[in-house]
Amino acid sequence: MKNLKISIITVVKNNKDTIEKNILSLINQNYKNYEHIIIDGGSEDGTIEVINKYKKDIKYFISEKDNGIYDAMNKGINKAEGDIIGILNADDYYFSNALEIVKNYFEKYTEIDFLFGSVKKHTLQYGFYPKKILWTFGFYTSHSVGFFIKSEAQKKLGYYNIKYRYSSDYDLFFRMIVKFRMKGMATNKSEVMGHFGLSGLSSRLKYIDYLNENTQMRLDNGQNKIIVWCIHYLRFLKRIFRIIKEKNKT
């Protein structure tokens, strides 16, 4: 695959303070064969005005109400025309060589369906470990800033499941790696794709809500019930011990 076109999808709602850096990080890419798709959930804080400043650099933009972040991502996927698809949320941004790294890997390793890259403020488990990912359902995968997938593989996988508010990305990773047995790899540790923000959905959710939904997602995907509930309670206890430890420090 030569001269790959990369589709980047940005989901945004009321992020006027971060969206400009997001857009500029794409404009300043060394590799220019990309399209930027922005799906806005009906911002009312000035975000749309910022986006409109860069209309000529954005392939597709729409602002309308949606059914959550994963519904918005699905809208973007539906509009993507590139060979490779990536997700860059509103408070995330790429480093200038990110898309060049992506292009080089997919050109060199034509057999892979997806790529995991390291990102700043996130520890990536390097290498591809299907058995470990089977047990953890994606907890050794990349943050969305470092995740890229061939559009043909995305079509085979289907969309993000909007049934899940917090865990649809893990559900997609599970289907990708365990159900469809797609081939993937990780970049070298030194090849950092970009930076992810701390104001997204995952930083605002209640842990117990996330844990309950993630457990249900595992059950829905057919993992052994005993294993699922053991993991559930172990993670809950780990969280409790962490809270106690933090309180003892104060």
TITORBA-403322 format. One record per residue (C-alpha): chain; residue number from 1; x, y, z; residue in three letters. Coordinates in steps of 0.05 Angstrom, whole numbers. Layout:
// TITORBA-403322
+---+-----+--------+--------+--------+-----+
! c !   k !     c1 !     c2 !     c3 !   r !
+---+-----+--------+--------+--------+-----+
! A ! NUM !      X !      Y !      Z ! ALA !
...
+---+-----+--------+--------+--------+-----+
//
This chain:
// TITORBA-403322
+---+-----+--------+--------+--------+-----+
! c !   k !     c1 !     c2 !     c3 !   r !
+---+-----+--------+--------+--------+-----+
! A !   1 !      0 !      0 !      0 ! MET !
! A !   2 !     32 !     65 !    -24 ! LYS !
! A !   3 !     11 !    137 !    -15 ! ASN !
! A !   4 !    -38 !    117 !     39 ! LEU !
! A !   5 !    -94 !    165 !     57 ! LYS !
! A !   6 !   -107 !    171 !    131 ! ILE !
! A !   7 !   -175 !    191 !    158 ! SER !
! A !   8 !   -173 !    225 !    227 ! ILE !
! A !   9 !   -238 !    231 !    265 ! ILE !
! A !  10 !   -246 !    283 !    320 ! THR !
! A !  11 !   -307 !    281 !    367 ! VAL !
! A !  12 !   -319 !    345 !    404 ! VAL !
! A !  13 !   -370 !    380 !    448 ! LYS !
! A !  14 !   -355 !    445 !    485 ! ASN !
! A !  15 !   -279 !    441 !    480 ! ASN !
! A !  16 !   -262 !    511 !    455 ! LYS !
! A !  17 !   -198 !    513 !    496 ! ASP !
! A !  18 !   -168 !    450 !    465 ! THR !
! A !  19 !   -197 !    441 !    395 ! ILE !
! A !  20 !   -151 !    491 !    361 ! GLU !
! A !  21 !    -88 !    454 !    384 ! LYS !
! A !  22 !   -121 !    390 !    360 ! ASN !
! A !  23 !   -133 !    419 !    290 ! ILE !
! A !  24 !    -64 !    452 !    285 ! LEU !
! A !  25 !    -30 !    386 !    304 ! SER !
! A !  26 !    -58 !    357 !    239 ! LEU !
! A !  27 !    -44 !    418 !    197 ! ILE !
! A !  28 !     29 !    414 !    220 ! ASN !
! A !  29 !     38 !    340 !    203 ! GLN !
! A !  30 !     99 !    321 !    161 ! ASN !
! A !  31 !     55 !    273 !    123 ! TYR !
! A !  32 !      0 !    310 !     86 ! LYS !
! A !  33 !    -43 !    256 !     55 ! ASN !
! A !  34 !    -98 !    257 !    107 ! TYR !
! A !  35 !   -169 !    281 !    117 ! GLU !
! A !  36 !   -196 !    311 !    181 ! HIS !
! A !  37 !   -268 !    295 !    200 ! ILE !
! A !  38 !   -298 !    333 !    259 ! ILE !
! A !  39 !   -363 !    311 !    291 ! ILE !
! A !  40 !   -390 !    362 !    341 ! ASP !
! A !  41 !   -445 !    344 !    390 ! GLY !
! A !  42 !   -478 !    413 !    390 ! GLY !
! A !  43 !   -426 !    458 !    424 ! SER !
! A !  44 !   -449 !    523 !    454 ! GLU !
! A !  45 !   -384 !    551 !    483 ! ASP !
! A !  46 !   -349 !    578 !    421 ! GLY !
! A !  47 !   -321 !    512 !    397 ! THR !
! A !  48 !   -356 !    518 !    330 ! ILE !
! A !  49 !   -327 !    588 !    318 ! GLU !
! A !  50 !   -257 !    560 !    329 ! VAL !
! A !  51 !   -270 !    503 !    281 ! ILE !
! A !  52 !   -297 !    550 !    228 ! ASN !
! A !  53 !   -230 !    587 !    227 ! LYS !
! A !  54 !   -199 !    525 !    196 ! TYR !
! A !  55 !   -254 !    504 !    148 ! LYS !
! A !  56 !   -207 !    497 !     89 ! LYS !
! A !  57 !   -165 !    446 !    127 ! ASP !
! A !  58 !   -225 !    403 !    148 ! ILE !
! A !  59 !   -255 !    352 !    100 ! LYS !
! A !  60 !   -321 !    344 !    136 ! TYR !
! A !  61 !   -354 !    380 !    195 ! PHE !
! A !  62 !   -422 !    373 !    225 ! ILE !
! A !  63 !   -453 !    399 !    290 ! SER !
! A !  64 !   -514 !    363 !    316 ! GLU !
! A !  65 !   -538 !    325 !    377 ! LYS !
! A !  66 !   -516 !    253 !    382 ! ASP !
! A !  67 !   -525 !    193 !    427 ! ASN !
! A !  68 !   -458 !    198 !    461 ! GLY !
! A !  69 !   -384 !    196 !    442 ! ILE !
! A !  70 !   -386 !    128 !    409 ! TYR !
! A !  71 !   -446 !    148 !    366 ! ASP !
! A !  72 !   -406 !    209 !    343 ! ALA !
! A !  73 !   -346 !    165 !    327 ! MET !
! A !  74 !   -391 !    120 !    285 ! ASN !
! A !  75 !   -414 !    181 !    246 ! LYS !
! A !  76 !   -342 !    198 !    232 ! GLY !
! A !  77 !   -325 !    127 !    210 ! ILE !
! A !  78 !   -384 !    128 !    163 ! ASN !
! A !  79 !   -355 !    191 !    129 ! LYS !
! A !  80 !   -283 !    166 !    126 ! ALA !
! A !  81 !   -254 !    155 !     57 ! GLU !
! A !  82 !   -182 !    139 !     75 ! GLY !
! A !  83 !   -143 !     74 !     75 ! ASP !
! A !  84 !   -129 !     81 !    150 ! ILE !
! A !  85 !   -174 !    107 !    205 ! ILE !
! A !  86 !   -152 !    141 !    270 ! GLY !
! A !  87 !   -188 !    175 !    327 ! ILE !
! A !  88 !   -163 !    241 !    356 ! LEU !
! A !  89 !   -210 !    269 !    408 ! ASN !
! A !  90 !   -218 !    343 !    422 ! ALA !
! A !  91 !   -168 !    349 !    479 ! ASP !
! A !  92 !   -116 !    304 !    445 ! ASP !
! A !  93 !    -63 !    324 !    394 ! TYR !
! A !  94 !    -11 !    290 !    351 ! TYR !
! A !  95 !     63 !    304 !    348 ! PHE !
! A !  96 !     85 !    327 !    279 ! SER !
! A !  97 !    113 !    259 !    256 ! ASN !
! A !  98 !     53 !    217 !    279 ! ALA !
! A !  99 !     20 !    205 !    212 ! LEU !
! A ! 100 !     88 !    193 !    179 ! GLU !
! A ! 101 !    101 !    137 !    230 ! ILE !
! A ! 102 !     33 !    107 !    215 ! VAL !
! A ! 103 !     43 !    110 !    140 ! LYS !
! A ! 104 !    112 !     78 !    145 ! ASN !
! A ! 105 !     87 !     19 !    187 ! TYR !
! A ! 106 !     28 !      3 !    143 ! PHE !
! A ! 107 !     71 !      8 !     81 ! GLU !
! A ! 108 !    126 !    -36 !    109 ! LYS !
! A ! 109 !     81 !    -87 !    144 ! TYR !
! A ! 110 !     26 !    -96 !     93 ! THR !
! A ! 111 !     -3 !   -157 !    129 ! GLU !
! A ! 112 !    -24 !   -119 !    192 ! ILE !
! A ! 113 !    -96 !    -95 !    203 ! ASP !
! A ! 114 !    -82 !    -47 !    260 ! PHE !
! A ! 115 !    -27 !    -10 !    296 ! LEU !
! A ! 116 !    -17 !      9 !    369 ! PHE !
! A ! 117 !     29 !     68 !    382 ! GLY !
! A ! 118 !     55 !     96 !    447 ! SER !
! A ! 119 !     28 !    162 !    471 ! VAL !
! A ! 120 !     50 !    213 !    523 ! LYS !
! A ! 121 !     20 !    204 !    593 ! LYS !
! A ! 122 !      1 !    132 !    578 ! HIS !
! A ! 123 !     41 !     67 !    585 ! THR !
! A ! 124 !     34 !     20 !    527 ! LEU !
! A ! 125 !     47 !    -55 !    532 ! GLN !
! A ! 126 !     94 !    -63 !    473 ! TYR !
! A ! 127 !     86 !   -122 !    427 ! GLY !
! A ! 128 !     25 !   -161 !    409 ! PHE !
! A ! 129 !      0 !   -211 !    462 ! TYR !
! A ! 130 !    -67 !   -242 !    441 ! PRO !
! A ! 131 !    -72 !   -287 !    502 ! LYS !
! A ! 132 !    -58 !   -231 !    551 ! LYS !
! A ! 133 !   -108 !   -186 !    515 ! ILE !
! A ! 134 !   -159 !   -242 !    517 ! LEU !
! A ! 135 !   -154 !   -242 !    592 ! TRP !
! A ! 136 !   -154 !   -167 !    602 ! THR !
! A ! 137 !   -200 !   -147 !    545 ! PHE !
! A ! 138 !   -156 !    -93 !    518 ! GLY !
! A ! 139 !   -122 !    -64 !    580 ! PHE !
! A ! 140 !    -56 !    -74 !    545 ! TYR !
! A ! 141 !    -78 !    -37 !    483 ! THR !
! A ! 142 !    -65 !     34 !    463 ! SER !
! A ! 143 !   -101 !     98 !    480 ! HIS !
! A ! 144 !   -142 !    122 !    420 ! SER !
! A ! 145 !    -88 !    173 !    402 ! VAL !
! A ! 146 !    -42 !    114 !    384 ! GLY !
! A ! 147 !    -94 !     68 !    352 ! PHE !
! A ! 148 !   -100 !     62 !    276 ! PHE !
! A ! 149 !   -137 !     11 !    235 ! ILE !
! A ! 150 !   -145 !     -5 !    161 ! LYS !
! A ! 151 !   -213 !     19 !    136 ! SER !
! A ! 152 !   -227 !    -50 !    106 ! GLU !
! A ! 153 !   -215 !    -81 !    175 ! ALA !
! A ! 154 !   -260 !    -29 !    207 ! GLN !
! A ! 155 !   -315 !    -47 !    159 ! LYS !
! A ! 156 !   -308 !   -120 !    178 ! LYS !
! A ! 157 !   -310 !   -103 !    252 ! LEU !
! A ! 158 !   -369 !    -57 !    246 ! GLY !
! A ! 159 !   -383 !      4 !    288 ! TYR !
! A ! 160 !   -372 !     20 !    362 ! TYR !
! A ! 161 !   -429 !    -10 !    403 ! ASN !
! A ! 162 !   -468 !     49 !    431 ! ILE !
! A ! 163 !   -500 !      3 !    482 ! LYS !
! A ! 164 !   -437 !     16 !    523 ! TYR !
! A ! 165 !   -424 !     86 !    549 ! ARG !
! A ! 166 !   -354 !     73 !    576 ! TYR !
! A ! 167 !   -329 !      7 !    548 ! SER !
! A ! 168 !   -345 !      7 !    473 ! SER !
! A ! 169 !   -272 !     16 !    455 ! ASP !
! A ! 170 !   -253 !    -46 !    496 ! TYR !
! A ! 171 !   -311 !    -83 !    464 ! ASP !
! A ! 172 !   -283 !    -64 !    395 ! LEU !
! A ! 173 !   -213 !    -86 !    415 ! PHE !
! A ! 174 !   -240 !   -152 !    440 ! PHE !
! A ! 175 !   -277 !   -165 !    375 ! ARG !
! A ! 176 !   -217 !   -144 !    335 ! MET !
! A ! 177 !   -166 !   -187 !    370 ! ILE !
! A ! 178 !   -205 !   -247 !    397 ! VAL !
! A ! 179 !   -265 !   -256 !    352 ! LYS !
! A ! 180 !   -236 !   -235 !    285 ! PHE !
! A ! 181 !   -163 !   -252 !    301 ! ARG !
! A ! 182 !   -139 !   -191 !    264 ! MET !
! A ! 183 !    -64 !   -180 !    258 ! LYS !
! A ! 184 !    -32 !   -121 !    293 ! GLY !
! A ! 185 !     32 !    -95 !    321 ! MET !
! A ! 186 !     60 !    -39 !    365 ! ALA !
! A ! 187 !    108 !     16 !    345 ! THR !
! A ! 188 !    177 !     22 !    375 ! ASN !
! A ! 189 !    177 !     52 !    445 ! LYS !
! A ! 190 !    212 !    115 !    420 ! SER !
! A ! 191 !    159 !    129 !    367 ! GLU !
! A ! 192 !    109 !    170 !    407 ! VAL !
! A ! 193 !     46 !    189 !    368 ! MET !
! A ! 194 !     20 !    246 !    410 ! GLY !
! A ! 195 !    -10 !    270 !    475 ! HIS !
! A ! 196 !    -77 !    253 !    505 ! PHE !
! A ! 197 !   -117 !    300 !    549 ! GLY !
! A ! 198 !   -146 !    288 !    617 ! LEU !
! A ! 199 !   -215 !    320 !    608 ! SER !
! A ! 200 !   -247 !    264 !    568 ! GLY !
! A ! 201 !   -303 !    216 !    587 ! LEU !
! A ! 202 !   -256 !    166 !    620 ! SER !
! A ! 203 !   -230 !    218 !    669 ! SER !
! A ! 204 !   -301 !    240 !    690 ! ARG !
! A ! 205 !   -336 !    173 !    699 ! LEU !
! A ! 206 !   -353 !    141 !    765 ! LYS !
! A ! 207 !   -308 !     81 !    775 ! TYR !
! A ! 208 !   -364 !     35 !    798 ! ILE !
! A ! 209 !   -406 !     51 !    736 ! ASP !
! A ! 210 !   -346 !     37 !    692 ! TYR !
! A ! 211 !   -330 !    -28 !    728 ! LEU !
! A ! 212 !   -402 !    -53 !    724 ! ASN !
! A ! 213 !   -408 !    -38 !    650 ! GLU !
! A ! 214 !   -340 !    -67 !    634 ! ASN !
! A ! 215 !   -360 !   -131 !    670 ! THR !
! A ! 216 !   -424 !   -135 !    630 ! GLN !
! A ! 217 !   -385 !   -124 !    566 ! MET !
! A ! 218 !   -341 !   -183 !    582 ! ARG !
! A ! 219 !   -402 !   -227 !    596 ! LEU !
! A ! 220 !   -435 !   -204 !    531 ! ASP !
! A ! 221 !   -373 !   -225 !    493 ! ASN !
! A ! 222 !   -375 !   -295 !    522 ! GLY !
! A ! 223 !   -319 !   -296 !    572 ! GLN !
! A ! 224 !   -324 !   -348 !    628 ! ASN !
! A ! 225 !   -371 !   -321 !    682 ! LYS !
! A ! 226 !   -327 !   -345 !    740 ! ILE !
! A ! 227 !   -266 !   -310 !    711 ! ILE !
! A ! 228 !   -306 !   -247 !    697 ! VAL !
! A ! 229 !   -333 !   -240 !    767 ! TRP !
! A ! 230 !   -267 !   -257 !    799 ! CYS !
! A ! 231 !   -234 !   -201 !    759 ! ILE !
! A ! 232 !   -292 !   -155 !    777 ! HIS !
! A ! 233 !   -285 !   -164 !    852 ! TYR !
! A ! 234 !   -209 !   -164 !    851 ! LEU !
! A ! 235 !   -210 !    -97 !    814 ! ARG !
! A ! 236 !   -261 !    -70 !    863 ! PHE !
! A ! 237 !   -219 !    -90 !    923 ! LEU !
! A ! 238 !   -157 !    -61 !    890 ! LYS !
! A ! 239 !   -194 !      5 !    882 ! ARG !
! A ! 240 !   -216 !      4 !    955 ! ILE !
! A ! 241 !   -145 !     -9 !    979 ! PHE !
! A ! 242 !   -119 !     48 !    936 ! ARG !
! A ! 243 !   -170 !     96 !    966 ! ILE !
! A ! 244 !   -151 !     74 !   1037 ! ILE !
! A ! 245 !    -77 !     82 !   1021 ! LYS !
! A ! 246 !    -88 !    152 !    994 ! GLU !
! A ! 247 !   -129 !    172 !   1055 ! LYS !
! A ! 248 !    -74 !    147 !   1102 ! ASN !
! A ! 249 !    -24 !    193 !   1067 ! LYS !
! A ! 250 !    -65 !    255 !   1084 ! THR !
+---+-----+--------+--------+--------+-----+
//
